[in-house]
Amino acid sequence: MNDIEKNIVQFLTSRGFLDGKKTVKEKESLTETGVIDSIGLLQLVDYLESTYKIEIPMELITPENFDTLNGISQSVMNLKK
């Protein structure tokens, strides 16, 4: 798990989306497992934008890019370039 993925897990835990008992794998769907919903996704996007000083275009927020830790991490890394 890379640093971005760890930060996402910490954010999800701090906001109550994950408790200390539940874990999520890097390629596991955050929506299908019930970890995050649409409002949580918007909170996560806001967190990522402020933490990494990036702007995430709405058209980038797709299931391919924002449904797994791995996809989110890759999207953030691409936007930071």
Backbone bond lengths (Angstrom), bond angles and torsions (degrees), N, CA, C in turn:
res aa  C-N    CA-C-N  psi(-1)  N-CA   C-N-CA  omega(-1)  CA-C   N-CA-C  phi
1 M - - - 1.455 - - 1.530 108.24 -
2 N 1.329 116.34 126.85 1.471 119.20 -179.48 1.539 110.77 -83.89
3 D 1.337 115.62 176.38 1.470 120.78 -175.55 1.529 112.70 -62.59
4 I 1.329 117.23 -38.75 1.465 120.08 179.47 1.524 109.56 -63.96
5 E 1.325 117.12 -44.94 1.466 120.57 178.76 1.526 110.92 -62.20
6 K 1.326 117.30 -40.14 1.474 120.77 177.52 1.529 110.59 -62.72
7 N 1.341 116.51 -41.82 1.468 120.13 178.22 1.523 111.41 -63.41
8 I 1.329 116.56 -38.54 1.466 120.50 178.65 1.531 109.85 -64.10
9 V 1.326 116.91 -44.96 1.471 120.87 179.12 1.525 110.06 -62.21
10 Q 1.330 117.31 -42.11 1.470 120.55 177.87 1.530 110.60 -61.77
11 F 1.335 116.81 -42.68 1.461 120.78 177.71 1.527 110.29 -61.50
12 L 1.327 117.10 -48.60 1.466 120.94 -178.70 1.525 111.47 -61.98
13 T 1.318 116.90 -36.31 1.458 120.95 178.15 1.528 110.71 -70.22
14 S 1.330 116.67 -44.03 1.466 120.30 -177.70 1.526 112.19 -66.27
15 R 1.325 117.56 -27.64 1.459 121.64 179.91 1.530 113.00 -93.72
16 G 1.326 116.98 2.29 1.459 120.28 176.02 1.518 115.10 85.84
17 F 1.326 117.81 6.42 1.466 119.91 177.17 1.526 110.84 -74.00
18 L 1.320 116.06 -32.01 1.458 122.56 175.39 1.511 107.68 -121.63
19 D 1.321 116.26 139.11 1.453 117.74 171.86 1.527 107.71 -100.97
20 G 1.289 116.91 176.38 1.452 120.63 -176.99 1.517 114.12 -64.13
21 K 1.336 117.06 -18.44 1.463 120.89 -176.55 1.523 112.50 -89.89
22 K 1.314 117.07 -30.05 1.468 120.91 -175.84 1.519 110.38 -92.25
23 T 1.308 115.19 135.16 1.460 120.23 176.21 1.519 108.21 -120.57
24 V 1.299 115.62 163.19 1.458 120.68 178.31 1.525 107.83 -133.35
25 K 1.312 115.23 136.05 1.464 120.57 179.35 1.518 109.80 -83.47
26 E 1.334 115.87 160.91 1.463 121.95 -174.35 1.522 113.23 -59.71
27 K 1.336 117.70 -33.38 1.467 120.26 -176.52 1.525 112.48 -111.46
28 E 1.322 116.91 16.96 1.455 122.55 179.77 1.532 109.56 -88.81
29 S 1.320 116.52 137.80 1.456 121.61 -178.75 1.527 111.36 -66.48
30 L 1.319 115.91 125.19 1.462 120.46 178.74 1.523 111.30 -73.80
31 T 1.325 117.63 -29.01 1.461 120.14 -179.99 1.529 111.24 -82.66
32 E 1.309 117.23 -42.92 1.471 119.69 -178.60 1.521 112.11 -65.97
33 T 1.328 117.52 -30.08 1.463 120.94 178.52 1.525 112.01 -85.08
34 G 1.340 116.29 -4.09 1.457 120.37 178.08 1.515 114.18 78.89
35 V 1.314 117.24 13.37 1.458 120.63 -179.48 1.519 110.82 -69.89
36 I 1.321 116.91 -40.76 1.461 120.17 -173.18 1.532 110.27 -137.01
37 D 1.312 116.05 147.58 1.463 121.76 176.40 1.533 107.95 -119.03
38 S 1.304 117.72 -172.16 1.467 120.44 -175.42 1.526 112.36 -63.88
39 I 1.312 117.73 -38.47 1.468 120.02 178.77 1.523 109.79 -68.90
40 G 1.309 116.62 -40.81 1.455 120.49 176.52 1.516 111.87 -62.35
41 L 1.323 116.01 -36.88 1.454 120.35 178.20 1.525 110.80 -63.08
42 L 1.320 116.65 -42.25 1.466 120.16 178.40 1.530 110.96 -64.19
43 Q 1.328 116.82 -38.65 1.467 120.83 176.80 1.526 110.15 -64.51
44 L 1.328 116.28 -40.81 1.461 120.74 179.07 1.532 110.86 -64.58
45 V 1.317 116.92 -43.23 1.467 121.13 178.63 1.533 109.77 -60.32
46 D 1.313 117.40 -44.83 1.469 121.50 178.58 1.529 110.40 -60.76
47 Y 1.325 116.57 -43.98 1.466 121.55 178.00 1.525 111.12 -60.44
48 L 1.329 117.09 -46.82 1.467 120.96 -178.64 1.529 111.33 -64.21
49 E 1.327 116.50 -41.48 1.462 119.93 179.21 1.525 111.44 -61.83
50 S 1.317 117.22 -44.07 1.469 119.64 -178.38 1.533 111.68 -75.09
51 T 1.309 117.87 -35.95 1.461 121.11 -178.61 1.518 112.06 -70.68
52 Y 1.317 116.47 -43.31 1.465 120.50 -174.16 1.532 113.29 -103.20
53 K 1.331 116.76 6.04 1.470 121.85 177.30 1.534 111.22 52.99
54 I 1.332 115.01 50.15 1.460 121.62 178.98 1.516 108.78 -127.98
55 E 1.307 116.27 165.90 1.460 121.94 172.33 1.514 107.25 -117.87
56 I 1.322 116.06 123.87 1.459 121.26 -178.42 1.525 108.43 -99.82
57 P 1.334 117.24 110.01 1.463 119.96 179.88 1.532 110.66 -65.79
58 M 1.312 116.95 142.96 1.472 121.22 -178.38 1.523 111.95 -56.85
59 E 1.337 117.49 -34.67 1.467 119.34 -178.72 1.528 112.22 -68.54
60 L 1.334 117.82 -14.83 1.463 121.40 177.16 1.531 111.61 -82.62
61 I 1.322 116.35 -17.76 1.469 120.34 -176.88 1.528 109.06 -84.16
62 T 1.321 114.61 83.04 1.459 122.92 -179.61 1.520 108.82 -122.55
63 P 1.328 118.36 163.46 1.465 119.47 176.88 1.530 112.79 -56.80
64 E 1.318 117.58 -34.18 1.464 120.07 179.69 1.525 111.37 -65.75
65 N 1.317 117.23 -34.58 1.466 121.53 -175.46 1.522 114.10 -96.83
66 F 1.319 118.34 -29.37 1.462 120.20 -170.00 1.519 114.77 -128.48
67 D 1.333 117.85 31.60 1.462 119.34 178.03 1.521 113.07 -114.40
68 T 1.334 117.45 -10.86 1.462 120.95 178.35 1.522 109.17 -130.78
69 L 1.317 116.24 157.65 1.463 119.71 176.10 1.521 110.21 -58.28
70 N 1.327 115.77 -42.33 1.455 120.83 -178.93 1.527 111.40 -62.33
71 G 1.326 117.45 -46.40 1.460 121.57 -179.95 1.515 112.34 -63.33
72 I 1.324 116.48 -42.48 1.466 120.74 179.64 1.526 109.65 -64.87
73 S 1.317 116.21 -45.19 1.455 121.26 -179.97 1.530 111.36 -59.86
74 Q 1.324 116.80 -45.07 1.463 120.73 179.01 1.534 111.04 -62.95
75 S 1.324 116.36 -40.95 1.467 120.12 178.88 1.529 111.08 -62.31
76 V 1.335 116.08 -43.96 1.461 119.95 179.76 1.529 110.15 -64.61
77 M 1.332 117.79 -43.71 1.461 120.48 179.40 1.529 111.11 -61.88
78 N 1.334 117.23 -40.12 1.466 120.40 178.40 1.526 112.03 -65.12
79 L 1.323 117.26 -36.96 1.464 121.02 180.00 1.533 112.45 -74.28
80 K 1.314 116.37 -25.33 1.471 120.04 179.81 1.519 112.11 -75.44
81 K 1.326 118.32 -17.62 1.475 121.72 -176.86 1.501 111.76 -70.23
